[in-house]
Amino acid sequence: MISPMELNGAHVLITGATGGIGQAIATAVAARGGEVILTGRRTDVLEPLAKRLGGRAIAADLADRAGVAELLDSAGDLDVIVANAALPGSGLLTDYSVEEIDRALEVNLRAPIMLARLTAAHLTARGRGHLVFINSLSGKTASGGAVMYNATKFGLRGFALALREDLRPHGVGVSTIFPGFIRDAGMFADSGVTLPRGVGTRTPADVARAVVRAVEKNVPEIDVAPWPLRLATFLGGAAPGLAASVQRRIGGDKITEQMAEGQRDKR
């Protein structure tokens, strides 16, 4: 049985903290009394945020294999790890260079796995702690034009579910957050794509609240999306052929094409 995890006084590492969603998570964790350690590649963004929240900033590039271990060495003793950093993965596979494929795999999948691998022994020995993986509804249902994103996010979901079972006897929780379309910040917002009428969005603050709830209640998975999108995601898992047909009919392929174009320079 895993005891509830208190964020008050906990040392919480948040990757990808330079982006709007990472900043919202950091703000929510700090508001609960957590001591935040913020990471990303841009110290000009990290340091003012860390100062405002009373935390620390550590520059790190998770595409660098040595960077994960170096980050954890600098971070010190941790209670909670929020793996939020990710790269866009929209676009046809043939549009990706080998280097872009490797980079997507490194940041979106290998880095979260290694964060867990390098902290699990310490957390299990202590008998407490929590790992949170920020995923996407794209980790539950596939869509054309997002092959690399689907690949990494499906892999991350399977990893987290299995890891949760492995760590459960040791008092360590594992949760995954599945945002849909997030307005104001994040990959979708940065791409400038306009959604069809009726396709709702959520905010970075909604994602942050889900993270807090996941840690404090040890919730395995939380979707952050309006109910129609959650229903469509369920359909995508239960009947992928039908879901793909529906996506084409409502112009889902056009959305992924626009997102790929808007995110091309961030791969």
BELNORFEN-V712365 format. One record per helix or strand of 3 or more residues. SS is the DSSP state (H for helix, E for strand). FROM is the first residue (numbers start at 1). LEN is the number of residues. If there is no record, write none. Layout:
BEGIN
ss | from | len
SS | FROM | LEN
SS | FROM | LEN
END
This chain:
BEGIN
ss | from | len
E | 11 | 4
H | 20 | 12
E | 35 | 6
H | 43 | 11
E | 56 | 4
H | 65 | 11
E | 80 | 4
H | 93 | 3
H | 98 | 29
E | 129 | 6
H | 137 | 3
H | 147 | 22
E | 172 | 8
H | 187 | 5
H | 204 | 14
E | 221 | 4
H | 227 | 12
H | 240 | 10
H | 252 | 15
END
